Amino acid sequence: MKKTILATAIVSSILSVSAVQAAPVFDANFELNTDAVDKATGDTTYDQNGRVELNAYSKHTSGDNFFAGKGSVLLNTDGEATVDDAFIQFGNSAWDFQLGRFEAINLFPLAKDTLIVHAIDDSVYEANKVRGRVGDGGGQIAFHYKASEALKFEVDTIYGDGDPDDSTVVGNGDDTTAISGVRPSVTFVTDAATISAGFESVKYDQVGGTTVDLSGYGVTANFDVGAANVNLAAAHSKDDNTDKKISSFVANMVYGNFGLGVIASSVDDGATDPSLVTTYIAYTVPVLDIENATVTFAGSYSTADDVAVGTNDKTTAARVRFNYGF
C-alpha cells in the first residue's frame, strides 16, 4: 500500500507541475509473461505475470539549459502498483544532475535478457549495486559530465540505505547513512566501440546489527560485427566483511529480432567456491502483422559446479512474452 500511494503521488505531482507550462508526453505499454522453470531439485513451476507501464515525461528549456521530470508506474497483474522511475533532471548539454529513482549507466549489459534464471542465487556480480531504483528508505543522486563527444563521466550515489523490506535492493537496512553507495564511471566513444568502466563502493548497516561493506568494478565494451550488435563485460566484487569474492563475465549479441548471450561466474566464498554458466536466447516476432504487438520466445539454461550437497545445480527455463504498446 505504501508504494502504491507513493507511485500515485509522484506521477500526479509531475503531471500537475507540467500541465501549468506545457503538456507532458504520455505513453504506456503492456507486458505479459507465461513461464515454466524446471530445476534439478523439486518440481517444475509455472507462472503467469506481467504489468502495464504508464509513463509521463516533460522537459522545458531555456537556451542550452533544461529541466525535466519523469514518472513511471507499473500496474502489475498480481493486483499491486509500484514505482519504476520517478526523477527530476536539470543542467545543460555539458553537465546535469539527476535525482530521485532511476537506473544509471549499465556496466554489465545483458542485451536481449527476456529470461535469465541462474541455477544458484547470489552468484553473479553485475557492478550494479549503486545503479539505482532504490526502495522506500533511500534515494539517488547522479552527476553526468560530457567532456567531449568521445569522453563522458558519471558519478552515481545511493542516498540512505534503501528499502529494509526488500532484500534485492541496496541496501537492506536502516536509513541512517547519508551516502551509502558511490559509483564513478567513465565512457569512451570511438568509431569502433563504446567502452565504459566504473568502480563502486557500498557500505551500510543492516537492521539486524550487521554491516555490508562491498566494493567492485566493471568494464564493458559495445561494438558492431556486421549487422549484429555485441556486448562484452567483466565485473569483480569483494565483500570486506565476509571476504566473499565474485568474478563474472558476459558476452551477448543481438541480430535483428534474435538475441543470444552467455554468463560465466565464479564465487570464492572460502567454502564450496561454486561456479556457474548460464546461456540465454530470445527471438521476437510481430503478432498478426500489427506494428505495436509482438511475441518473444525466450529460454535459459544454467548449470553450477561445486555447489553444496542438496543444492540445485541445474535450471532450465522458458518464457513466452507478449508486448503491446498503446
C-alpha positions in Angstrom: 0.0 0.0 0.0 2.8 2.4 0.8 4.4 2.0 -2.6 1.0 2.3 -4.3 0.4 5.7 -2.6 3.9 6.8 -3.4 3.6 5.9 -7.1 0.3 7.8 -7.4 1.6 10.9 -5.6 4.8 11.2 -7.6 3.2 10.8 -11.0 0.4 13.2 -10.1 2.9 15.8 -8.9 4.8 15.6 -12.1 1.7 15.9 -14.2 0.3 18.8 -12.3 3.5 20.8 -12.5 3.9 20.1 -16.2 0.3 21.0 -17.0 0.8 24.6 -16.0 3.5 25.2 -18.5 3.4 22.5 -21.2 1.5 19.3 -22.0 3.5 16.3 -20.8 4.2 13.3 -23.0 2.3 10.2 -22.1 2.9 6.6 -23.2 2.0 3.2 -22.0 2.8 -0.4 -22.8 1.7 -3.9 -21.7 3.9 -6.9 -21.0 2.6 -10.4 -20.2 4.9 -13.4 -19.4 4.0 -17.1 -19.3 6.8 -19.0 -17.7 8.0 -22.6 -16.9 11.0 -23.2 -14.7 12.5 -26.7 -14.2 15.2 -27.3 -11.6 17.2 -30.3 -10.8 15.7 -30.3 -7.3 12.0 -30.0 -6.9 9.1 -29.9 -9.4 8.7 -27.7 -12.5 7.0 -24.4 -11.6 4.6 -22.4 -13.8 3.7 -18.8 -13.5 2.0 -16.0 -15.4 3.0 -12.5 -14.6 3.0 -9.0 -16.2 2.4 -5.3 -15.9 1.1 -2.2 -17.6 3.7 0.6 -17.6 2.4 4.1 -17.5 4.8 6.9 -18.3 4.7 10.7 -18.1 7.5 12.9 -19.1 8.0 16.7 -19.6 11.0 18.8 -20.4 11.5 22.6 -20.5 14.4 24.5 -21.9 15.9 28.0 -21.7 18.7 28.3 -24.2 21.1 25.4 -23.6 19.6 24.8 -20.1 16.9 22.3 -19.3 14.7 20.9 -16.5 12.9 17.6 -17.0 10.8 15.2 -14.9 9.6 11.7 -15.4 7.2 9.4 -13.6 6.6 5.7 -14.3 4.1 3.4 -12.6 3.8 -0.3 -13.0 0.3 -1.8 -12.6 1.1 -5.5 -12.0 -1.1 -8.4 -12.9 -0.9 -9.6 -9.3 -3.0 -6.5 -8.3 -0.2 -4.3 -7.0 1.1 -1.0 -8.2 4.8 0.0 -7.9 7.0 2.9 -8.9 9.5 2.3 -11.7 11.1 5.6 -12.5 10.4 8.9 -10.7 13.1 11.6 -11.1 13.9 15.2 -12.0 16.9 16.1 -14.1 18.4 19.5 -14.8 21.5 21.0 -16.4 22.7 21.6 -20.0 24.5 19.8 -22.8 27.8 19.6 -20.9 26.6 18.6 -17.4 23.4 17.7 -15.5 22.2 16.4 -12.1 19.6 13.6 -11.8 17.7 13.0 -8.5 15.0 10.6 -7.5 14.5 7.0 -8.6 16.1 5.8 -11.8 18.7 3.4 -13.4 22.2 4.8 -14.0 24.8 3.6 -16.5 24.8 -0.1 -17.1 28.3 -1.6 -16.7 27.1 -5.2 -17.3 24.7 -5.1 -20.2 22.7 -8.3 -20.9 21.1 -7.0 -24.1 18.0 -9.2 -25.0 17.6 -10.5 -21.5 14.0 -11.6 -21.8 14.6 -14.5 -19.4 17.6 -15.4 -17.3 17.3 -17.8 -14.4 20.5 -18.8 -12.7 21.0 -22.2 -11.1 22.2 -20.6 -7.8 21.4 -17.3 -6.3 23.8 -14.5 -5.4 26.4 -16.0 -7.7 26.7 -13.2 -10.4 28.0 -9.7 -9.8 27.0 -7.0 -12.3 28.6 -3.9 -10.8 25.1 -2.5 -10.3 24.8 -2.2 -6.5 24.7 1.6 -6.9 23.0 1.6 -10.3 19.7 2.6 -8.7 16.0 2.2 -8.3 16.2 2.1 -4.5 13.2 1.4 -2.2 11.3 3.3 0.4 14.1 4.3 2.7 16.5 5.9 0.2 17.1 7.9 -2.9 19.6 8.6 -5.7 21.7 11.5 -6.9 23.8 11.2 -10.1 26.0 13.7 -11.9 26.8 13.5 -15.6 29.6 15.4 -17.3 30.2 15.4 -21.0 33.8 16.5 -21.6 33.5 15.9 -25.4 31.7 13.7 -27.9 34.3 11.0 -27.1 34.6 11.3 -23.3 31.8 11.2 -20.7 31.9 10.9 -16.9 29.2 9.8 -14.4 29.0 9.7 -10.6 26.1 7.7 -9.1 25.3 7.7 -5.4 22.8 5.9 -3.2 21.3 8.2 -0.6 20.2 6.4 2.6 20.1 2.7 2.9 17.3 1.8 0.5 14.3 -0.4 1.4 14.6 -2.6 4.6 11.7 -4.7 3.4 13.3 -5.7 0.0 16.4 -7.8 0.1 17.0 -7.3 -3.6 17.6 -3.6 -3.2 20.7 -1.9 -1.9 20.7 -1.5 1.0 18.7 -3.9 3.1 18.9 -1.9 6.3 18.2 1.3 8.1 18.4 4.8 6.6 20.9 6.4 8.9 23.8 6.6 6.4 23.6 9.7 4.2 25.6 8.3 1.3 25.8 4.5 1.5 27.0 3.9 -2.1 29.0 5.7 -4.7 30.0 4.6 -8.3 32.1 6.8 -10.6 32.4 5.7 -14.2 33.9 6.9 -17.5 32.8 6.2 -21.0 35.0 6.4 -24.2 33.2 6.6 -27.5 35.2 5.7 -30.6 34.4 4.8 -34.2 34.9 1.1 -33.5 33.4 0.7 -30.0 31.9 2.3 -26.9 33.9 1.4 -23.7 32.7 2.1 -20.1 34.5 1.3 -16.8 33.4 2.0 -13.3 34.1 1.3 -9.6 31.6 1.2 -6.8 31.7 1.1 -3.1 28.7 0.2 -0.9 28.6 0.4 2.9 25.6 0.5 5.2 24.2 -1.0 8.4 21.6 -3.7 8.4 18.5 -3.9 10.6 19.9 -7.0 12.5 23.0 -5.2 13.5 25.4 -6.5 10.8 27.0 -4.3 8.2 27.6 -4.5 4.5 31.0 -3.3 3.1 31.4 -4.2 -0.6 33.4 -2.9 -3.4 33.7 -3.8 -7.0 34.3 -2.7 -10.6 33.0 -3.4 -14.1 34.3 -2.9 -17.6 32.1 -3.2 -20.7 32.5 -2.8 -24.5 29.8 -2.4 -27.1 30.5 -2.7 -30.8 29.0 -3.9 -34.1 30.1 -7.0 -36.0 28.4 -6.8 -39.4 24.7 -6.4 -38.7 25.0 -7.7 -35.1 25.5 -5.6 -32.0 27.8 -7.2 -29.4 28.4 -6.6 -25.7 31.4 -7.9 -23.7 31.7 -7.2 -20.0 33.6 -8.3 -16.9 32.9 -7.5 -13.2 34.6 -8.4 -9.9 33.4 -7.7 -6.3 34.7 -8.3 -2.8 32.8 -8.2 0.5 35.2 -6.9 3.1 33.1 -8.4 5.9 32.8 -12.0 4.7 35.8 -11.9 2.3 33.5 -13.3 -0.4 34.6 -12.6 -4.0 32.6 -12.9 -7.2 34.1 -12.7 -10.7 31.5 -12.5 -13.6 31.7 -12.3 -17.4 29.1 -11.8 -20.1 29.1 -12.0 -23.9 25.9 -11.4 -25.9 24.7 -10.3 -29.3 21.6 -9.0 -30.9 21.0 -9.7 -34.6 17.7 -8.2 -35.8 14.9 -9.8 -33.7 17.3 -12.5 -32.3 19.3 -12.4 -29.2 21.9 -14.8 -27.6 24.1 -14.5 -24.5 26.2 -16.4 -22.1 27.2 -15.5 -18.5 30.0 -17.2 -16.6 30.7 -16.6 -12.9 32.8 -18.0 -10.1 32.5 -17.4 -6.4 35.3 -17.6 -3.8 33.4 -17.9 -0.5 36.0 -19.9 1.4 33.7 -23.0 1.4 32.4 -24.7 -1.7 33.6 -22.0 -4.2 30.8 -22.6 -6.8 30.8 -21.6 -10.4 28.1 -21.4 -13.0 27.4 -20.9 -16.7 24.1 -19.5 -17.9 23.1 -19.4 -21.6 20.0 -17.4 -22.7 18.3 -16.9 -26.0 15.3 -14.9 -27.3 13.5 -14.3 -30.6 10.8 -11.7 -31.2 8.1 -11.8 -34.0 5.1 -9.5 -34.7 1.6 -10.6 -33.8 -0.8 -10.6 -36.7 1.4 -8.1 -38.5 0.4 -5.4 -36.0 3.2 -2.9 -35.5 2.8 -2.4 -31.8 2.2 -6.0 -30.9 5.0 -8.7 -30.5 5.6 -12.1 -29.0 9.0 -13.2 -27.8 10.0 -16.8 -27.3 12.8 -17.0 -24.7 14.7 -19.5 -22.7 17.7 -20.0 -20.5 19.8 -23.0 -19.3 22.1 -22.7 -16.3 24.5 -25.2 -14.7 26.5 -24.9 -11.5 29.6 -26.8 -10.2 30.9 -27.3 -6.7 27.7 -26.4 -5.0 26.7 -27.5 -1.5 25.2 -31.0 -1.2 21.5 -30.9 -1.8 21.6 -27.6 -3.6 20.2 -27.1 -7.1 22.8 -27.3 -9.8 20.8 -27.1 -13.0 17.9 -24.9 -14.1 16.1 -24.8 -17.4 13.5 -22.0 -18.0 11.2 -21.0 -20.9 9.1 -17.9 -21.4 6.5 -16.6 -23.9 6.2 -12.8 -23.6 3.6 -10.7 -25.3 4.3 -6.9 -25.6 1.8 -4.3 -26.7 2.4 -0.6 -27.0 -0.6 1.6 -26.5 
